[in-house]
Amino acid sequence: MNKKERFCDVDNIVEWRHIITALLALVAMSANALGLNKDVERLRYVYALKAVINDSVWSGFADKQYDVPLLYYVDSCCYVVNPMEKFLAKYPSVLVHSDNDIQIYQTKKVDDKLFHMHVTFTDEESDIDYRTPIMRCSSLEQTSRTIPDVTSVNEWATMVMHEYFHGFQFKNDGFLDIYEAITDALLPDTLPTLAARFDWYRESITRENDLLLKAIDSSDIEVSRAYIQSFFMLRDERRERVKKELGIDMEALEQLYETMEGSARYIEYCLYRHFGDFNLSDAKWLYTVGRNYYYATGFNLLRISDKLEIDYKHGIFKDVSTVERILRNIL
């Protein structure tokens, strides 16, 4: 696999930007001709962006086998894209758009929650998301009422695609089993709780992330390797202290959430680049750590893997230790 296939391919992104612009114009013309509303246009746009990600960032994302139904909430009703028969049997729906890639149905509101932007699955056999992911998202208007800073379709779309990518993760064979095994052994909120409770834990995370950023920024590969080695030394010390002083082995949980949230944030980052007029230095929230630090550390681990031309995308959802293991092996 060559470098263009592996990274956020800038040439492909620029080419796709022109294609998407033309597609949006056609969508708008089609919507006017057929009387389709703006919500259907947005859903078609989301699926066009899936193709961008598939072709220039993460191959397989748009494959049919990984498709996840999208349940889209507006004030008066819901739309569902590519629903399962189980959904249609439970919620009477009207087909409002169909083409080669997607079928969009309109149905009654499925629930009365004010905001959705997440993937769900349950263990209840009667539920529509029994053992399989469903992506739920609010419209731009509902999202803006909950998160006032989100005002444009593209900002909203990056949020949607982040969550959509979680659905893709869970459609990979075995990933749901991995997730359940790890989170059954240790509660997911363990990591942010440790970061909130212990200064030494939080300080180590900050230093670890700073080393990753230095490795990414260095123009000398050997210097980058040295920073990565220092990163793993600090990381191992922190994990060992947690195990010794608190009796918690959180390595697998940390690898799981860095894999899940780091890769979903990576998709956001690539979309921002696709949209243009983006400077990473103005989006520090993408790569700096907070209480849920694994978003940033996971994202930065993928960025340094890109820099070192490591092919991690094939196995990352089969084994959540993939990125760490490969990076350790090249030192």
MODAFEN-V50346 format. One line per field, one symbol per residue. phi: phi as a letter, one per 20 degrees, with the letter a starting at -180 (. if undefined). psi: psi as a letter, one per 30 degrees, with the letter a starting at -180 (. if undefined). burial: 1 if it has 24 or more other C-alpha atoms within 12 Angstrom, else 0. Layout:
phi: ???
psi: ???
burial: ???
This chain:
phi: .efffedffffffffffffffffffffffffffdmfefffgffffgfffgfgffecccgogefgfdfcgdddddfdacdcdlfegffffecgcdfdbbbfdccdddbfffbdffbcaadcbcdeffffdflbfcedbefgfffffecgfecdfffffffffgfgfffggfefgnffffgffffffbfgfgffffffecgfffffgfffffffffffffedfffgffffffgfffffffffffffedmdddffffffffffeffffgfggffgfffnlccgfecfffcdecfeffgffffffffffgfeleedffdfeebfegfgfffffef
psi: kleefeajjeeeeeefeeeeeeeeeeeeeeeeefgklfeeeeeeeeeeeeeeeeffejkfegkefgkkkjjkklefalkkkhlleeeeeejklkkfkkafelkklkllkflgkfkkilklllgjfflfhjgkkkkkklleeeeeeeiffjfleeeeeeeeeeeeeeeeeffkkfeeeeeeeefefkkegeefeeeeejeeeeeeeeeeeeeeeeeefkfjeeeeeeeeeeeeeeeeeeeeeeeeffgkjgeeeeeefeeeeeeeeeeeeeeeeeflhkjeffhffeglkaeiffeeeeeeeeeeeeeghkjffegfgfjfgeeeeeeeff.
burial: 0000111111011001100100010010000000000111111111111111111111111100011111111100011111110011001010011000011111100100000111111000000110011111111111100000000011111111111111111111001101100100000101110110000011011111111111110000000110111111011001100100000011111111111111111111111111100000000001111111111111111111111101111001111111110111000
